[in-house]
């Protein structure tokens, strides 16, 4: 019981610390001069696109016509060793805190939680566990993991002709093992070999595409060609994922896991408006940001979600950080507040998008912005670019060269 309480304490700290930081910032820091200083010091990246072909993320087909337990088999056979390496890395890191007792507890209790997950996700997780030999509890943790520690930058831009472009950096691994000697995050380094593009097909035809970490069955980044694009960013809040997960464990399964909801949207929604309705009205376990792009002029929105409520910031409106109305930027902080000084990726993004200008809006332009430090940092695992009108979907593994900020 004592060890189990330690697990709850660690999870609580993970969720509460960012909230405390952001609340202190919102209540007591006048950052106007600080933001001007950041803008002056930003050197917007240029001519970074395309990156080397060797950095291209490999693609796998997920056949939705197969039984759920078999859909991920080939991918996980290929990525088994990388997945085992990641889990061993996490075990090694947590052993110093929990004296080797954490994972035995997870192996005991998380399979019980896994059995409460909706289909087809439960069957898919069981299939992955069978193929890899990894305990179901650890595979379940692996899938919860990404909804807890993800820091991201997502942006949607609209060209002068009204065409919509969507790009994102996925940053992952904050506070998970800083390697002082190599200036890297240990978990981030272990994750990069697991990054894959997935082509979800039915009847031999693409239904939607995503970028995933092999073994994760939800969606964090995805595109339904010709329909919409969608990314997820974590939102820090007192009413955070810890509260939702505890309610789930106590038997309240009325809310949705964000990554599973996103996959449901990719499967079932047939338009930007259908996706928007589902993402704004569905009950969630944890607060998040959904960044949604469409296939028509002005179709773009940042959906700031609580577990029940939603705020929608549509393309065409400015914010406290920007006057331009042809793009949207989300970096893990509410758009009506300034970002905190210790994690301000928004100000450089706004500065570089304004410098690029609407006339130059393109996938290559977005890539340059996403390649600008500190938007590009030591936590960045991949960059993805999406053009929903043409179906262009590109992603690359990213390693930020020194000098580079930890986040």
GUVO-170779 format. One record per residue (C-alpha): x, y, z; residue in three letters. Coordinates in pm, whole numbers, padded with zeros to 5 digits, always signed. Layout:
BEGIN
XYZALA
...
END
This chain:
BEGIN
+00000+00000+00000UNK
+00289+00234+00081UNK
+00449+00175-00261UNK
+00116+00225-00435UNK
+00081+00560-00256UNK
+00424+00658-00391UNK
+00298+00597-00744UNK
+00004+00830-00682UNK
+00236+01090-00529UNK
+00470+01089-00831UNK
+00180+01120-01075UNK
+00034+01405-00871UNK
+00365+01593-00876UNK
+00397+01551-01252UNK
+00056+01709-01305UNK
+00071+01975-01034UNK
+00418+02128-01086UNK
+00347+02272-01433UNK
+00019+02409-01297UNK
+00197+02584-01010UNK
+00453+02735-01250UNK
+00187+02865-01490UNK
-00033+03004-01212UNK
+00258+03196-01058UNK
+00340+03334-01402UNK
-00018+03441-01477UNK
-00062+03611-01141UNK
+00262+03793-01088UNK
+00491+03857-01387UNK
+00477+04155-01622UNK
+00634+04008-01932UNK
+00588+04276-02199UNK
+00953+04387-02201UNK
+01067+04028-02167UNK
+00877+03928-02483UNK
+01032+04211-02681UNK
+01374+04089-02569UNK
+01293+03735-02687UNK
+01187+03866-03029UNK
+01509+04062-03066UNK
+01719+03755-02986UNK
+01536+03510-03214UNK
+01720+03406-03528UNK
+01455+03258-03757UNK
+01579+02948-03937UNK
+01598+02964-04316UNK
+01658+02717-04600UNK
+01615+02415-04370UNK
+01369+02237-04599UNK
+01394+01965-04706UNK
+01600+01797-04434UNK
+01826+01500-04522UNK
+01644+01200-04669UNK
+01806+00986-04399UNK
+01589+01165-04141UNK
+01263+01063-04311UNK
+01033+00867-04082UNK
+00960+00510-04204UNK
+00605+00419-04307UNK
+00395+00116-04210UNK
+00046+00012-04315UNK
-00210-00063-04043UNK
-00472-00286-04204UNK
-00806-00206-04040UNK
-00962-00510-04209UNK
-00755-00738-03983UNK
-00872-00842-03635UNK
-00752-00579-03383UNK
-00503-00817-03217UNK
-00321-00865-03549UNK
-00311-00508-03686UNK
+00015-00404-03520UNK
+00202-00735-03547UNK
+00452-00655-03825UNK
+00531-00310-03691UNK
+00594-00440-03340UNK
+00805-00731-03463UNK
+01029-00474-03633UNK
+01030-00233-03337UNK
+01034-00484-03052UNK
+01396-00422-02951UNK
+01351-00044-02953UNK
+01038-00074-02739UNK
+01218-00299-02492UNK
+01508-00054-02479UNK
+01271+00233-02398UNK
+01103+00041-02118UNK
+01438-00065-01975UNK
+01552+00295-01986UNK
+01244+00403-01790UNK
+01289+00118-01542UNK
+01651+00212-01482UNK
+01557+00575-01431UNK
+01268+00503-01191UNK
+01451+00234-00989UNK
+01650+00502-00809UNK
+01323+00650-00680UNK
+01121+00334-00618UNK
+01393+00076-00541UNK
+01275-00156-00816UNK
+00917-00176-00686UNK
+00734+00046-00938UNK
+00711-00186-01238UNK
+00604-00494-01038UNK
+00317-00281-00906UNK
+00232-00161-01257UNK
+00238-00518-01388UNK
-00005-00611-01111UNK
-00252-00322-01129UNK
-00244-00178-01482UNK
-00375-00494-01654UNK
-00689-00439-01445UNK
-00706-00087-01583UNK
-00637-00211-01937UNK
-00945-00433-01921UNK
-01161-00123-01878UNK
-01034+00040-02200UNK
-01274+00057-02496UNK
-01247-00164-02801UNK
-01071-00199-03037UNK
-00792-00051-02824UNK
-00793-00321-02556UNK
-00757-00598-02816UNK
-00487-00405-02999UNK
-00288-00362-02677UNK
-00323-00733-02601UNK
-00194-00812-02949UNK
+00108-00585-02901UNK
+00181-00747-02564UNK
+00172-01094-02721UNK
+00401-01001-03012UNK
+00661-00821-02801UNK
+00646-01026-02483UNK
+00600-00703-02289UNK
+00358-00720-01996UNK
+00011-00581-02069UNK
+00047-00346-01773UNK
+00361-00195-01921UNK
+00200-00159-02265UNK
-00092+00018-02096UNK
+00147+00254-01917UNK
+00320+00312-02251UNK
-00012+00435-02395UNK
-00099+00656-02097UNK
+00258+00788-02095UNK
+00216+01006-02405UNK
-00086+01192-02268UNK
+00116+01302-01963UNK
+00462+01417-02074UNK
+00403+01568-02420UNK
+00518+01925-02486UNK
+00451+02043-02840UNK
+00431+02327-03086UNK
+00148+02314-03341UNK
+00069+02575-03604UNK
-00176+02626-03889UNK
-00113+02885-04159UNK
-00324+03010-04446UNK
-00164+03125-04769UNK
-00273+03427-04971UNK
-00480+03189-05187UNK
-00658+03052-04880UNK
-00476+02719-04878UNK
-00432+02562-04533UNK
-00102+02418-04404UNK
-00052+02240-04072UNK
+00278+02166-03899UNK
+00396+02044-03561UNK
+00697+01957-03349UNK
+00639+01683-03096UNK
+00855+01734-02787UNK
+00863+01453-02536UNK
+01056+01342-02227UNK
+01067+01648-02000UNK
+01220+01560-01660UNK
+01281+01202-01778UNK
+01656+01157-01737UNK
+01880+01448-01840UNK
+02220+01325-01960UNK
+02459+01595-01839UNK
+02753+01464-02040UNK
+02577+01447-02378UNK
+02321+01725-02322UNK
+02029+01500-02412UNK
+01713+01364-02254UNK
+01754+00987-02213UNK
+01389+00904-02278UNK
+01374+01136-02580UNK
+01678+00961-02730UNK
+01515+00620-02673UNK
+01192+00736-02838UNK
+01332+00855-03171UNK
+01386+00501-03312UNK
+01018+00431-03238UNK
+00880+00717-03451UNK
+00680+00582-03747UNK
+00433+00708-04006UNK
+00121+00494-04016UNK
-00109+00455-04315UNK
-00441+00324-04181UNK
-00612+00142-04465UNK
-00945-00028-04523UNK
-01008-00223-04842UNK
-00656-00131-04958UNK
-00732+00242-04946UNK
-00601+00505-04708UNK
-00853+00618-04447UNK
-00612+00841-04254UNK
-00243+00885-04177UNK
-00066+00947-03847UNK
+00277+00983-03692UNK
+00308+00758-03387UNK
+00553+00603-03150UNK
+00543+00230-03224UNK
+00327+00064-02960UNK
+00101+00365-02906UNK
-00244+00297-03055UNK
-00400+00641-03011UNK
-00336+00946-03231UNK
-00136+01259-03150UNK
-00077+01378-03509UNK
-00300+01285-03802UNK
-00452+01373-04138UNK
-00763+01256-04317UNK
-00671+01341-04679UNK
-00906+01592-04837UNK
-01093+01640-04508UNK
-00894+01769-04210UNK
-00568+01764-04013UNK
-00544+01725-03637UNK
-00277+01750-03367UNK
-00287+01729-02988UNK
-00089+01938-02738UNK
-00087+01883-02363UNK
-00258+02140-02142UNK
-00145+02194-01783UNK
-00427+02240-01534UNK
-00523+02167-01175UNK
-00820+01979-01317UNK
-00570+01767-01504UNK
-00523+01411-01613UNK
-00452+01291-01260UNK
-00811+01369-01156UNK
-00954+01204-01466UNK
-00741+00891-01431UNK
-00840+00851-01065UNK
-01207+00878-01163UNK
-01151+00616-01431UNK
-00987+00385-01178UNK
-01284+00435-00947UNK
-01521+00315-01218UNK
-01633+00634-01395UNK
-01569+00553-01762UNK
-01786+00829-01910UNK
-01488+01037-02028UNK
-01257+00977-02325UNK
-00882+00925-02345UNK
-00771+01210-02573UNK
-00553+00995-02801UNK
-00830+00737-02845UNK
-01085+01013-02912UNK
-00860+01157-03181UNK
-00839+00818-03348UNK
-01217+00783-03329UNK
-01244+01122-03500UNK
-01001+01014-03773UNK
-01208+00699-03825UNK
-01559+00842-03815UNK
-01564+01215-03892UNK
-01601+01294-04260UNK
-01552+01670-04247UNK
-01386+01954-04059UNK
-01720+02049-03902UNK
-01795+01695-03784UNK
-01450+01674-03628UNK
-01495+02016-03465UNK
-01826+01914-03308UNK
-01689+01590-03164UNK
-01372+01750-03030UNK
-01559+02034-02858UNK
-01842+01831-02702UNK
-01688+01497-02595UNK
-01607+01456-02226UNK
-01232+01410-02162UNK
-01018+01254-01893UNK
-00764+01535-01914UNK
-00748+01894-02042UNK
-00577+01921-02383UNK
-00547+02141-02689UNK
-00682+02009-03018UNK
-00542+02190-03323UNK
-00775+02131-03618UNK
-00725+02234-03980UNK
-00969+02198-04268UNK
-00966+02201-04647UNK
-01132+02537-04710UNK
-01035+02900-04654UNK
-01046+03003-04286UNK
-01094+02645-04164UNK
-00860+02635-03867UNK
-00918+02624-03493UNK
-00741+02575-03162UNK
-00978+02399-02923UNK
-00880+02458-02561UNK
-01041+02175-02366UNK
-01118+02118-02004UNK
-01262+01785-01907UNK
-01609+01920-01988UNK
-01580+02274-02125UNK
-01430+02404-02450UNK
-01300+02736-02584UNK
-01256+02762-02963UNK
-01012+03011-03119UNK
-01088+03024-03490UNK
-00864+03130-03776UNK
-00914+03499-03847UNK
-00881+03620-03487UNK
-00575+03757-03313UNK
-00469+03685-02955UNK
-00271+03843-02672UNK
+00050+03732-02849UNK
-00029+03809-03214UNK
-00209+04063-03430UNK
-00186+03863-03754UNK
-00499+03663-03833UNK
-00374+03425-04104UNK
-00220+03170-03868UNK
-00273+02999-03532UNK
-00002+02886-03287UNK
-00035+02658-02984UNK
+00252+02564-02751UNK
+00087+02421-02432UNK
-00049+02745-02285UNK
-00392+02910-02309UNK
-00404+03163-02593UNK
-00558+03432-02372UNK
-00252+03427-02142UNK
+00110+03505-02222UNK
+00340+03201-02208UNK
+00576+03171-01909UNK
+00932+03301-01945UNK
+01080+02957-01872UNK
+00900+02796-02167UNK
+00824+03057-02430UNK
+00811+02893-02771UNK
+00508+03095-02877UNK
+00680+03434-02906UNK
+00956+03306-03142UNK
+00693+03122-03349UNK
+00480+03434-03387UNK
+00787+03645-03468UNK
+00907+03404-03739UNK
+00562+03354-03893UNK
+00518+03731-03917UNK
+00865+03760-04071UNK
+00779+03487-04325UNK
+00453+03659-04422UNK
+00131+03522-04563UNK
+00251+03541-04924UNK
+00527+03290-04844UNK
+00308+03053-04641UNK
+00394+02695-04738UNK
+00506+02364-04591UNK
+00870+02466-04635UNK
+00798+02795-04458UNK
+00638+02614-04165UNK
+00935+02379-04147UNK
+01173+02675-04117UNK
+00967+02815-03829UNK
+00958+02476-03658UNK
+01337+02449-03706UNK
+01392+02776-03518UNK
+01533+02744-03165UNK
+01385+02718-02901UNK
+01078+02593-03089UNK
+01326+02324-03196UNK
+01492+02195-02878UNK
+01643+01889-02709UNK
+01298+01738-02647UNK
+01195+01749-03013UNK
+01149+01398-03151UNK
+00991+01471-03488UNK
+00849+01740-03715UNK
+00539+01672-03925UNK
+00398+01877-04214UNK
+00050+01828-04363UNK
-00123+01966-04671UNK
-00476+01830-04652UNK
-00575+01948-05001UNK
-00305+01745-05178UNK
-00268+01469-04918UNK
+00100+01556-04867UNK
+00208+01413-04531UNK
+00575+01436-04434UNK
+00764+01374-04112UNK
+01128+01367-04008UNK
+01325+01259-03704UNK
+01478+01566-03540UNK
+01793+01610-03330UNK
+01868+01962-03213UNK
+02243+02039-03245UNK
+02424+02229-02971UNK
+02393+02498-02862UNK
+02031+02403-02798UNK
+01797+02455-02504UNK
+01673+02154-02302UNK
+01312+02261-02381UNK
END
